[in-house]
Amino acid sequence: MNISAFNKTRRVMKEHTKRPVPSPVKPSPKRIKYK
């Protein structure tokens, strides 16, 4: 049960990190280019 819980937390952490990373990263370079 501990292994399954770890895998679930790892998948959630990876999904949460991949989603918020591409979002703020895209508007960052766009604002710099516009400036």
Backbone as XML, in Angstrom:
<?xml version="1.0"?>
<chain id="A" units="angstrom">
  <residue number="1" name="MET">
    <atom name="N" x="0.855" y="-1.211" z="0.000"/>
    <atom name="CA" x="0.000" y="0.000" z="0.000"/>
    <atom name="C" x="0.886" y="1.255" z="0.000"/>
  </residue>
  <residue number="2" name="ASN">
    <atom name="N" x="2.005" y="1.165" z="0.689"/>
    <atom name="CA" x="2.901" y="2.341" z="0.729"/>
    <atom name="C" x="3.451" y="2.637" z="-0.668"/>
  </residue>
  <residue number="3" name="ILE">
    <atom name="N" x="3.765" y="1.577" z="-1.399"/>
    <atom name="CA" x="4.332" y="1.785" z="-2.750"/>
    <atom name="C" x="3.278" y="2.432" z="-3.663"/>
  </residue>
  <residue number="4" name="SER">
    <atom name="N" x="2.037" y="1.952" z="-3.592"/>
    <atom name="CA" x="0.993" y="2.513" z="-4.472"/>
    <atom name="C" x="0.750" y="3.978" z="-4.101"/>
  </residue>
  <residue number="5" name="ALA">
    <atom name="N" x="0.788" y="4.294" z="-2.834"/>
    <atom name="CA" x="0.554" y="5.686" z="-2.403"/>
    <atom name="C" x="1.708" y="6.561" z="-2.912"/>
  </residue>
  <residue number="6" name="PHE">
    <atom name="N" x="2.922" y="6.026" z="-2.841"/>
    <atom name="CA" x="4.085" y="6.806" z="-3.311"/>
    <atom name="C" x="3.964" y="7.076" z="-4.810"/>
  </residue>
  <residue number="7" name="ASN">
    <atom name="N" x="3.590" y="6.042" z="-5.568"/>
    <atom name="CA" x="3.450" y="6.218" z="-7.030"/>
    <atom name="C" x="2.377" y="7.264" z="-7.331"/>
  </residue>
  <residue number="8" name="LYS">
    <atom name="N" x="1.300" y="7.226" z="-6.587"/>
    <atom name="CA" x="0.196" y="8.193" z="-6.837"/>
    <atom name="C" x="0.683" y="9.608" z="-6.533"/>
  </residue>
  <residue number="9" name="THR">
    <atom name="N" x="1.404" y="9.772" z="-5.427"/>
    <atom name="CA" x="1.879" y="11.125" z="-5.071"/>
    <atom name="C" x="2.902" y="11.580" z="-6.105"/>
  </residue>
  <residue number="10" name="ARG">
    <atom name="N" x="3.717" y="10.655" z="-6.588"/>
    <atom name="CA" x="4.734" y="11.033" z="-7.595"/>
    <atom name="C" x="4.040" y="11.485" z="-8.882"/>
  </residue>
  <residue number="11" name="ARG">
    <atom name="N" x="3.002" y="10.774" z="-9.280"/>
    <atom name="CA" x="2.292" y="11.147" z="-10.538"/>
    <atom name="C" x="1.619" y="12.516" z="-10.352"/>
  </residue>
  <residue number="12" name="VAL">
    <atom name="N" x="1.019" y="12.719" z="-9.202"/>
    <atom name="CA" x="0.338" y="14.016" z="-8.946"/>
    <atom name="C" x="1.368" y="15.149" z="-8.925"/>
  </residue>
  <residue number="13" name="MET">
    <atom name="N" x="2.518" y="14.877" z="-8.298"/>
    <atom name="CA" x="3.561" y="15.929" z="-8.214"/>
    <atom name="C" x="4.080" y="16.241" z="-9.622"/>
  </residue>
  <residue number="14" name="LYS">
    <atom name="N" x="4.293" y="15.213" z="-10.414"/>
    <atom name="CA" x="4.808" y="15.432" z="-11.785"/>
    <atom name="C" x="3.774" y="16.213" z="-12.609"/>
  </residue>
  <residue number="15" name="GLU">
    <atom name="N" x="2.516" y="15.856" z="-12.488"/>
    <atom name="CA" x="1.465" y="16.549" z="-13.266"/>
    <atom name="C" x="1.348" y="18.010" z="-12.814"/>
  </residue>
  <residue number="16" name="HIS">
    <atom name="N" x="1.427" y="18.215" z="-11.500"/>
    <atom name="CA" x="1.301" y="19.599" z="-10.989"/>
    <atom name="C" x="2.514" y="20.436" z="-11.413"/>
  </residue>
  <residue number="17" name="THR">
    <atom name="N" x="3.672" y="19.780" z="-11.491"/>
    <atom name="CA" x="4.881" y="20.547" z="-11.865"/>
    <atom name="C" x="4.889" y="20.812" z="-13.373"/>
  </residue>
  <residue number="18" name="LYS">
    <atom name="N" x="4.424" y="19.854" z="-14.150"/>
    <atom name="CA" x="4.447" y="20.042" z="-15.617"/>
    <atom name="C" x="3.394" y="21.071" z="-16.041"/>
  </residue>
  <residue number="19" name="ARG">
    <atom name="N" x="2.278" y="21.118" z="-15.337"/>
    <atom name="CA" x="1.192" y="22.045" z="-15.749"/>
    <atom name="C" x="1.558" y="23.503" z="-15.436"/>
  </residue>
  <residue number="20" name="PRO">
    <atom name="N" x="1.986" y="23.811" z="-14.224"/>
    <atom name="CA" x="2.284" y="25.204" z="-13.873"/>
    <atom name="C" x="3.592" y="25.699" z="-14.501"/>
  </residue>
  <residue number="21" name="VAL">
    <atom name="N" x="4.442" y="24.789" z="-14.925"/>
    <atom name="CA" x="5.732" y="25.225" z="-15.504"/>
    <atom name="C" x="5.546" y="25.816" z="-16.909"/>
  </residue>
  <residue number="22" name="PRO">
    <atom name="N" x="4.871" y="25.127" z="-17.827"/>
    <atom name="CA" x="4.700" y="25.646" z="-19.184"/>
    <atom name="C" x="3.795" y="26.875" z="-19.230"/>
  </residue>
  <residue number="23" name="SER">
    <atom name="N" x="2.923" y="27.027" z="-18.263"/>
    <atom name="CA" x="2.000" y="28.179" z="-18.274"/>
    <atom name="C" x="2.744" y="29.486" z="-17.995"/>
  </residue>
  <residue number="24" name="PRO">
    <atom name="N" x="3.442" y="29.604" z="-16.859"/>
    <atom name="CA" x="4.160" y="30.838" z="-16.512"/>
    <atom name="C" x="5.406" y="31.036" z="-17.373"/>
  </residue>
  <residue number="25" name="VAL">
    <atom name="N" x="5.931" y="29.964" z="-17.923"/>
    <atom name="CA" x="7.152" y="30.091" z="-18.746"/>
    <atom name="C" x="6.819" y="30.726" z="-20.095"/>
  </residue>
  <residue number="26" name="LYS">
    <atom name="N" x="5.662" y="30.424" z="-20.644"/>
    <atom name="CA" x="5.299" y="30.968" z="-21.978"/>
    <atom name="C" x="5.063" y="32.495" z="-21.912"/>
  </residue>
  <residue number="27" name="PRO">
    <atom name="N" x="4.293" y="32.987" z="-20.943"/>
    <atom name="CA" x="4.030" y="34.420" z="-20.852"/>
    <atom name="C" x="5.282" y="35.202" z="-20.451"/>
  </residue>
  <residue number="28" name="SER">
    <atom name="N" x="6.246" y="34.534" z="-19.830"/>
    <atom name="CA" x="7.475" y="35.229" z="-19.380"/>
    <atom name="C" x="8.275" y="35.737" z="-20.593"/>
  </residue>
  <residue number="29" name="PRO">
    <atom name="N" x="8.630" y="34.858" z="-21.528"/>
    <atom name="CA" x="9.405" y="35.281" z="-22.698"/>
    <atom name="C" x="8.594" y="36.191" z="-23.619"/>
  </residue>
  <residue number="30" name="LYS">
    <atom name="N" x="7.291" y="36.016" z="-23.631"/>
    <atom name="CA" x="6.443" y="36.871" z="-24.496"/>
    <atom name="C" x="6.482" y="38.312" z="-23.983"/>
  </residue>
  <residue number="31" name="ARG">
    <atom name="N" x="6.432" y="38.477" z="-22.661"/>
    <atom name="CA" x="6.457" y="39.840" z="-22.098"/>
    <atom name="C" x="7.827" y="40.475" z="-22.340"/>
  </residue>
  <residue number="32" name="ILE">
    <atom name="N" x="8.865" y="39.649" z="-22.264"/>
    <atom name="CA" x="10.224" y="40.191" z="-22.469"/>
    <atom name="C" x="10.386" y="40.634" z="-23.932"/>
  </residue>
  <residue number="33" name="LYS">
    <atom name="N" x="9.840" y="39.848" z="-24.857"/>
    <atom name="CA" x="9.973" y="40.184" z="-26.287"/>
    <atom name="C" x="9.170" y="41.468" z="-26.587"/>
  </residue>
  <residue number="34" name="TYR">
    <atom name="N" x="7.989" y="41.574" z="-25.984"/>
    <atom name="CA" x="7.160" y="42.765" z="-26.232"/>
    <atom name="C" x="7.844" y="44.024" z="-25.704"/>
  </residue>
  <residue number="35" name="LYS">
    <atom name="N" x="8.562" y="43.858" z="-24.573"/>
    <atom name="CA" x="9.239" y="45.014" z="-23.960"/>
    <atom name="C" x="10.318" y="45.496" z="-24.931"/>
  </residue>
</chain>
